[in-house]
Amino acid sequence: MNAAAKQTVLRHFTYGLYALTVKREGDEHGITANWVSQASFEPPMVVVAVESTSRMIELIRDAHHFAISVFHEGQRDVAEKLGRGPGGAGGA
C-alpha cells in the first residue's frame, strides 16, 4: 500500500459514525459503528468495537475481512438504515 495513501486514510479516523460492512456468500451486510481506531501503522490495521451479541461478528469471522466507511453529513438516511438492521447486521 502506498505510504502517503495509508497515512491519509488513517488520519481521517476520528470519533464519529462509521459504516461497517461485510460481504458473505454474495450477500452484503452492514451496521453502524461509532468506535474505530488506528491500531497499527505498519502493518496498517484498525480496531473496531462490535457488540458481542451482534450477528456481525459471525459474518466477519466467516468472511475474514470487512470494510469501514466514514459517513458524510448528508448520509443520515444510510446511517439510520444500517442502525436499524435486523439481528445486528442489516442488509447494506
Backbone as a printed PyTorch tensor [residue, N CA C, xyz], in Angstrom:
tensor([[[  0.8540,  -1.1720,   0.0000],
         [  0.0000,   0.0000,   0.0000],
         [  0.9000,   1.2350,   0.0000]],

        [[  0.5410,   2.2300,  -0.7960],
         [  1.2630,   3.4940,  -0.8570],
         [  1.2680,   4.1590,   0.5100]],

        [[  2.4460,   4.5380,   1.0060],
         [  2.5760,   5.1030,   2.3560],
         [  1.7850,   6.3960,   2.5180]],

        [[  1.7980,   7.2550,   1.5130],
         [  1.0600,   8.5200,   1.6060],
         [ -0.4420,   8.2610,   1.6510]],

        [[ -0.9170,   7.3290,   0.8450],
         [ -2.3470,   6.9980,   0.8460],
         [ -2.7500,   6.4030,   2.1830]],

        [[ -1.9120,   5.5250,   2.7180],
         [ -2.1920,   4.9050,   4.0110],
         [ -2.2780,   5.9740,   5.1020]],

        [[ -1.3430,   6.8960,   5.1000],
         [ -1.3260,   7.9600,   6.1000],
         [ -2.5680,   8.8380,   5.9770]],

        [[ -2.9650,   9.1630,   4.7580],
         [ -4.1550,   9.9850,   4.5330],
         [ -5.4010,   9.2990,   5.0660]],

        [[ -5.5440,   8.0210,   4.7750],
         [ -6.7180,   7.2730,   5.2290],
         [ -6.7560,   7.1880,   6.7470]],

        [[ -5.6580,   6.8000,   7.3690],
         [ -5.6440,   6.6110,   8.8160],
         [ -5.8400,   7.9160,   9.5730]],

        [[ -5.4580,   9.0300,   9.0040],
         [ -5.6630,  10.3260,   9.6610],
         [ -7.1260,  10.7470,   9.6710]],

        [[ -7.9320,  10.1500,   8.8180],
         [ -9.3520,  10.5050,   8.7640],
         [-10.1870,   9.7890,   9.8200]],

        [[ -9.6110,   8.8400,  10.5290],
         [-10.3500,   8.1470,  11.5710],
         [-10.4220,   9.0240,  12.8120]],

        [[-11.5750,   9.5810,  13.0330],
         [-11.8460,  10.3900,  14.2090],
         [-13.1120,   9.8360,  14.8470]],

        [[-13.4940,  10.4010,  15.9930],
         [-14.7460,   9.9570,  16.5850],
         [-15.8740,  10.3230,  15.6460]],

        [[-16.7550,   9.4250,  15.4130],
         [-17.8710,   9.6850,  14.5220],
         [-18.6960,   8.4380,  14.3340]],

        [[-19.3960,   8.4100,  13.2530],
         [-20.2480,   7.2760,  12.9280],
         [-19.7450,   6.6710,  11.6280]],

        [[-19.5650,   5.3700,  11.6390],
         [-18.9920,   4.6660,  10.5050],
         [-19.9260,   3.5530,  10.0500]],

        [[-19.8010,   3.1840,   8.7800],
         [-20.4960,   2.0140,   8.2480],
         [-19.4990,   0.8600,   8.2680]],

        [[-19.8600,  -0.2190,   8.9280],
         [-19.0470,  -1.4320,   8.9610],
         [-19.7930,  -2.4490,   8.1080]],

        [[-19.1890,  -2.8710,   7.0060],
         [-19.8800,  -3.7550,   6.0730],
         [-19.0500,  -5.0030,   5.7950]],

        [[-19.7470,  -6.0360,   5.4000],
         [-19.1030,  -7.3030,   5.0590],
         [-19.9490,  -7.9860,   3.9860]],

        [[-19.2880,  -8.7270,   3.1160],
         [-19.9890,  -9.4890,   2.0840],
         [-19.6580, -10.9570,   2.3090]],

        [[-20.7070, -11.7620,   2.4360],
         [-20.5220, -13.1990,   2.6520],
         [-21.4850, -13.9520,   1.7620]],

        [[-20.9510, -14.8850,   1.0020],
         [-21.7570, -15.7130,   0.1020],
         [-22.6410, -14.8660,  -0.7970]],

        [[-22.1100, -13.7440,  -1.2740],
         [-22.8310, -12.8790,  -2.1910],
         [-23.7960, -11.9070,  -1.5490]],

        [[-24.0330, -12.0320,  -0.2570],
         [-24.9440, -11.1280,   0.4490],
         [-24.1470, -10.0490,   1.1680]],

        [[-24.6450,  -8.8090,   1.0910],
         [-23.9990,  -7.6900,   1.7640],
         [-24.7170,  -7.3790,   3.0650]],

        [[-23.9440,  -7.1350,   4.1210],
         [-24.4810,  -6.8370,   5.4440],
         [-23.7520,  -5.6260,   5.9960]],

        [[-24.4320,  -4.8550,   6.8240],
         [-23.7720,  -3.6920,   7.4040],
         [-24.4090,  -3.2580,   8.7080]],

        [[-23.6060,  -2.5980,   9.5260],
         [-24.0680,  -2.0000,  10.7740],
         [-23.3880,  -0.6440,  10.9160]],

        [[-23.8680,   0.1500,  11.8400],
         [-23.1600,   1.3750,  12.1800],
         [-22.2120,   1.0730,  13.3330]],

        [[-21.0900,   1.7480,  13.3290],
         [-20.1020,   1.6130,  14.4030],
         [-19.6680,   3.0160,  14.8020]],

        [[-19.4840,   3.2320,  16.0880],
         [-19.0230,   4.5590,  16.4970],
         [-17.6840,   4.5090,  17.2200]],

        [[-17.0400,   3.3450,  17.2520],
         [-15.7120,   3.2650,  17.8490],
         [-14.7840,   2.5390,  16.8920]],

        [[-13.9790,   3.3240,  16.1970],
         [-12.9820,   2.8170,  15.2620],
         [-11.6880,   3.5490,  15.5850]],

        [[-10.5930,   2.8240,  15.6110],
         [ -9.3210,   3.4520,  15.9540],
         [ -8.1820,   2.7910,  15.1910]],

        [[ -7.1560,   3.5620,  14.9210],
         [ -5.9530,   3.0180,  14.3150],
         [ -5.2590,   2.1410,  15.3460]],

        [[ -4.9160,   0.9260,  14.9640],
         [ -4.2220,   0.0110,  15.8670],
         [ -2.7370,  -0.0750,  15.5310]],

        [[ -2.4110,   0.0540,  14.2560],
         [ -1.0250,  -0.0540,  13.8240],
         [ -0.8560,   0.6640,  12.4950]],

        [[  0.2940,   1.2950,  12.3440],
         [  0.5980,   1.9380,  11.0690],
         [  1.3010,   0.9560,  10.1420]],

        [[  2.1580,   0.1120,  10.7080],
         [  2.8670,  -0.8750,   9.9130],
         [  2.8400,  -2.2110,  10.6370]],

        [[  2.0970,  -3.1780,  10.1930],
         [  1.2080,  -3.1200,   9.0350],
         [ -0.0250,  -2.2710,   9.3380]],

        [[ -0.6870,  -1.7610,   8.2980],
         [ -1.8630,  -0.9180,   8.5320],
         [ -3.0200,  -1.7400,   9.1010]],

        [[ -3.4250,  -1.4010,  10.3240],
         [ -4.5260,  -2.1130,  10.9730],
         [ -5.3970,  -1.1270,  11.7370]],

        [[ -6.6750,  -1.4490,  11.7870],
         [ -7.6160,  -0.6860,  12.6030],
         [ -8.3250,  -1.6550,  13.5360]],

        [[ -8.9040,  -1.1200,  14.5860],
         [ -9.6990,  -1.9080,  15.5140],
         [-11.0760,  -1.2640,  15.5720]],

        [[-12.0890,  -2.0890,  15.6500],
         [-13.4630,  -1.6000,  15.7030],
         [-14.2030,  -2.3810,  16.7810]],

        [[-15.0680,  -1.7030,  17.5050],
         [-15.8590,  -2.3630,  18.5430],
         [-17.1910,  -2.8130,  17.9530]],

        [[-17.5040,  -4.0880,  18.1610],
         [-18.7730,  -4.6610,  17.7140],
         [-19.3930,  -5.3490,  18.9250]],

        [[-20.6660,  -5.1020,  19.1420],
         [-21.3570,  -5.7010,  20.2860],
         [-21.2100,  -7.2240,  20.2610]],

        [[-20.9240,  -7.8070,  21.4050],
         [-20.6380,  -9.2440,  21.4750],
         [-21.8100, -10.1160,  21.0440]],

        [[-23.0250,  -9.6070,  21.1170],
         [-24.1960, -10.3910,  20.7160],
         [-24.6100, -10.1200,  19.2680]],

        [[-23.8580,  -9.2800,  18.5750],
         [-24.1980,  -8.9300,  17.1960],
         [-23.9080, -10.0910,  16.2460]],

        [[-24.7910, -10.3000,  15.3020],
         [-24.5930, -11.3200,  14.2750],
         [-23.4080, -10.9480,  13.3750]],

        [[-23.0550,  -9.6770,  13.3820],
         [-21.9810,  -9.1920,  12.5250],
         [-20.6510,  -9.8730,  12.8390]],

        [[-20.4120, -10.2220,  14.0830],
         [-19.1560, -10.8880,  14.4520],
         [-19.0120, -12.2040,  13.6900]],

        [[-20.0640, -12.9850,  13.6460],
         [-20.0440, -14.2500,  12.9050],
         [-19.7940, -14.0010,  11.4170]],

        [[-20.4370, -12.9800,  10.8640],
         [-20.2690, -12.6720,   9.4440],
         [-18.8290, -12.2730,   9.1280]],

        [[-18.2330, -11.4480,   9.9870],
         [-16.8460, -11.0230,   9.7760],
         [-15.9010, -12.2160,   9.8880]],

        [[-16.1050, -13.0470,  10.8760],
         [-15.2350, -14.2240,  11.0520],
         [-15.3120, -15.1520,   9.8440]],

        [[-16.5080, -15.3470,   9.3180],
         [-16.6710, -16.2200,   8.1560],
         [-16.0490, -15.6150,   6.8970]],

        [[-16.1660, -14.2990,   6.7360],
         [-15.6640, -13.6300,   5.5380],
         [-14.1610, -13.3360,   5.6210]],

        [[-13.6240, -13.2530,   6.8280],
         [-12.2060, -12.9410,   7.0730],
         [-11.8100, -11.5230,   6.6680]],

        [[-12.7700, -10.6620,   6.4310],
         [-12.4770,  -9.2690,   6.1020],
         [-13.7370,  -8.4310,   6.2950]],

        [[-13.5600,  -7.1180,   6.3320],
         [-14.6810,  -6.1900,   6.4130],
         [-14.2300,  -4.8520,   5.8650]],

        [[-15.1660,  -3.9490,   5.6750],
         [-14.8560,  -2.5970,   5.1970],
         [-15.4320,  -1.5810,   6.1720]],

        [[-14.7310,  -0.4800,   6.3210],
         [-15.2080,   0.6250,   7.1540],
         [-15.2910,   1.8580,   6.2700]],

        [[-16.4300,   2.5280,   6.3070],
         [-16.6290,   3.7660,   5.5500],
         [-17.0310,   4.8700,   6.5070]],

        [[-16.5440,   6.0660,   6.2340],
         [-16.8830,   7.2320,   7.0460],
         [-18.1300,   7.8650,   6.4470]],

        [[-19.1460,   8.1000,   7.2820],
         [-20.3630,   8.7480,   6.8000],
         [-20.1170,  10.2290,   6.5460]],

        [[-20.6810,  10.7260,   5.4700],
         [-20.7090,  12.1570,   5.1790],
         [-21.9270,  12.7400,   5.8840]],

        [[-21.8930,  14.0140,   6.1890],
         [-23.0150,  14.6590,   6.8910],
         [-24.3600,  14.3920,   6.2230]],

        [[-24.3930,  14.3080,   4.9100],
         [-25.6410,  14.1180,   4.1820],
         [-26.1050,  12.6740,   4.0840]],

        [[-25.4700,  11.7620,   4.7870],
         [-25.8250,  10.3450,   4.6920],
         [-26.5720,   9.8330,   5.9140]],

        [[-27.2900,  10.6940,   6.5580],
         [-28.0320,  10.2980,   7.7600],
         [-29.0110,   9.1590,   7.4660]],

        [[-29.6520,   9.1930,   6.3060],
         [-30.6110,   8.1460,   5.9530],
         [-29.9340,   6.7760,   5.8600]],

        [[-28.7280,   6.7320,   5.3250],
         [-27.9910,   5.4720,   5.2240],
         [-27.5990,   4.9850,   6.6180]],

        [[-27.1270,   5.9040,   7.4540],
         [-26.7430,   5.5470,   8.8280],
         [-27.9390,   5.0020,   9.5970]],

        [[-29.0940,   5.6260,   9.4300],
         [-30.2920,   5.1580,  10.1270],
         [-30.7100,   3.7780,   9.6340]],

        [[-30.5910,   3.5340,   8.3360],
         [-30.9460,   2.2210,   7.7820],
         [-30.0400,   1.1340,   8.3650]],

        [[-28.7400,   1.3840,   8.3940],
         [-27.8190,   0.3930,   8.9500],
         [-28.0260,   0.2190,  10.4450]],

        [[-28.3470,   1.2930,  11.1370],
         [-28.5610,   1.2310,  12.5790],
         [-29.7920,   0.4420,  12.9780]],

        [[-30.7280,   0.2910,  12.0500],
         [-31.9610,  -0.4520,  12.3440],
         [-31.9190,  -1.8760,  11.8240]],

        [[-30.7760,  -2.3290,  11.3680],
         [-30.6810,  -3.6530,  10.7590],
         [-31.1410,  -4.7650,  11.6820]],

        [[-31.8230,  -5.7910,  11.1360],
         [-32.2880,  -6.9130,  11.9530],
         [-31.1370,  -7.7550,  12.4670]],

        [[-31.2010,  -8.1230,  13.7250],
         [-30.2170,  -9.0290,  14.2950],
         [-28.8220,  -8.4570,  14.3970]],

        [[-28.7090,  -7.1330,  14.3350],
         [-27.3980,  -6.5260,  14.4580],
         [-26.5710,  -6.5560,  13.1960]],

        [[-27.1460,  -6.9800,  12.0700],
         [-26.3990,  -6.9890,  10.8090],
         [-27.3700,  -6.8420,   9.6570]],

        [[-27.9030,  -5.6700,   9.5130],
         [-28.8760,  -5.4130,   8.4650],
         [-28.2510,  -5.4250,   7.0920]],

        [[-29.0680,  -5.5530,   6.0860],
         [-28.5780,  -5.5050,   4.7250],
         [-28.1210,  -4.1130,   4.3700]],

        [[-27.0000,  -4.0110,   3.7110],
         [-26.4630,  -2.7010,   3.3310],
         [-26.9720,  -2.3140,   1.9720]]])
